[in-house]
């Protein structure tokens, strides 16, 4: 016959084991999420497609206007491609607030290193990777001038495309694939290619719409960019 003390201990230890396992699993999950966040360059791309094409001395960058929160479309006319100056274009994917913070940092780097886009992008990527505050920002920048296209990530990467075509975002791979297929067509300009690529990406990706913002380099006076295709 078990005593009361022994009975209570008999039921006490399994419960303690269960609680300890729960605590251990929760701790491991938290640490795993922190490690993934720290070392992973993956960003939740919902609601963004940006594509950039360089051809015949001209550069075109286009982005869609859809912003999504889960399965809901919050906004359809967001402007995700901007002109930092007459000769620099920037598109962003990821968190809007994080991207705008990075745009401000990029502007400061360009002021510090005028006419040196490559140097400014490398310095921003270094700060983004090492700064305790910046490395928590979840966004990716696509930066271009007439001669260069760069993708900047939180992993410290500064990526330059081999073929003059770069795409980022949820539909970025679709747009990039379409642009690569069209880049050799002699009758298509850089603008024509990005618009057709964005049209294809919008037809495939549910997080991409057809409300297109397009910017060109060199800047054309009285430029009339279509908002929709």
N, C-alpha and C positions, 0 to 999 in steps of 0.2 A: 504494500500500500504506500502510495506517495503521500508525503506530507504536503501541507498547504504551501510551504516555502518552495518545495521541489516542484510542485505543480505550476506555481507562478513563474519559477525560473524556466520550466519547460516551455511555456508559452512566450516567455520574455525574449529568449534568444532568437527564435525565428523572426519575431517582429523587429528586433534590433538589426538583424541581418538584412531584412527587407528595407528598412530605413537607410541603412548604410549603403545598400546598392543603389537606392534612389538618389541619394546625395552624390555618390560617386558618378553615376551616369549623367546626372545633371551637370556636374562639374566638368566631366569630359566633353559633353555636348557644347558647353559654353566655351571651353578652351579650343575645341575644334572649330567653332564658328569664328572665334577671334583669330586663329591661325589662318583660316581660309580668307578672312577679310584682309589680313595683313599681307599675305603673300599672293593672293589671287588678283589678277588684273581684270577679272570678269566683272562687268557692270550690267545691271538690269536694263536692257536696251529698249524696253517697251515704249513705243511712241516716237521713234526717231529713225530717219534714214538720211544720211548725208553722203554725197558723192562728188568727187572732184576729178576733172579731166584737163590735161595739158596737151595741146595739139597745135602745131603750126605757129608757135610763138604766142598763143593765147591760152588763157586759163579760165575755166568755168566751174563754179561750185554751186550746187543746188541742194536744197533740203525740203522735206515735206513740212506740213503745219500741224500734224496731229499730236496731241498730248493725251496720254491715257493713264487712268488710275485703275489698275486691275482690268476688269472687263468693260469699263466705262470710258467713253470718250469725253474728256473734260473740255478740250479746246481743239478747234480745227484750223486755226489760222496763226499759229505761233511762228515766229521768225527765228529760225535756228542757224541761219547763215548771215553773217554781218561783215561789214567792211571796217577794218580798224583804221585804215588810211586809204589814200588813193591807190596804193600798190600792195596791200595785204588784205587777204580774205580769211575769215575764220568761221568754221562750222563746229557745232558741238553736239554731243550725244550724252545721255545720262541725266543726272539731276540738274535742273535748270539753275538753281541757286549755286550749286557747286561749280557749274560751268561758268557762270558769270563771275564768280570769285576768281577762277583761273584766268578769265579774259582780262580782268583788272591786273593780275600779276604779269600776264604776258605784255600788256601795254607798258608796264613799268620796265620790264626787261628790254623792250624795244627802245624806250627812251634812254636806257643805260647803254645799249649797244645799237645805235642808229645805223640803218642800212645793213645790218648783219642779222638777218632772219635766222640763219642756222645757229649762230652763237646764242641768240636770245632763246630759241627753242631748247637748246641743250641746257642752258642755265635754268630755265623753268623746270625742265624734267628733273634735273638734279635736286632742285629745291622741293619739288613735288614728292620725290622719292624719300628724301631725308628729313624734311620738316614734319614735326609731330602733328601739326594741325593740318597741313596740306595733304598728307598722305591718307587722310580719312575722306577726302573728297572723291565722290564717285562720278566721274565724267571722263570723256575723252575729247580732245580737240583735234580738228583737222585744220591745218594752217597752210596757206599757200601765197606765194608771190608769183611773178611771171616766170621765174626760173626753177622754183622748188615747190614740192608738196610734202608736208610732214604730218604724221600722226603722232600725237603725244599722249602717253598713257601714264597712269599712276605707278607703274612698275619702273619708271625711269627710262622707258623706251622712246626713242625718236626715230620713227620708221619712215623711210622714203621709198615710194613705189618704183619698181624697175621699168614699168611700161607707161608711166605718166597717168595712171588711173588708181584712185584710192576711194574706198567706201567704208563707212562705219555705221553702226547702229543696227537696229533689229532687222532692217531690210538692206543693210549695207552690202552684204555678200551678193544679193540678187542684183542690186544696182551696179556693183562692180563687175559682175559677170556680164551683164548686158552691155556695159560700156566697153569692156574688153572685146566683145564680139563686134562692136561698131567702130572701134578706133581706127581700123584700116580702111574704112569707106571714104574715098576721096571727096565725095560730095557733101559730107557731113562736117560741120564745124564743131568746136568743143561745146558750144552751147546746145547745138542740136543733139549731141550725144548725151549730155547730162539730162536733158529733158526727156528723151526717149527712155533712158535708163531709169529715171524716176517714175515714169509712167508704168514700166514693167514691174518695178519694185512695188508700186502701189497696188497693182493688180494681184500680186502674190502675197504680200505681207499684210496681215490684218491690222497691224499697228502703224501703217503708213497710208496717208491719203494722197489725193491728187492736187492739193493746194500747194503749189511749188513756189519757192523763193529761189531766184537764181541771180548770182552776181558774177561779173566778168572782169577780167584783167587782160590788157590794159583797160582802164575805165573809159567808157564811151560817153561823151557829152550827150545830154538829152536822151539817155538810154531808157528804152521802154521795155522792161522785163514783164513778161506775162506771168500772172499769178496762178493761172490754171491751164492745164492741158488735158 
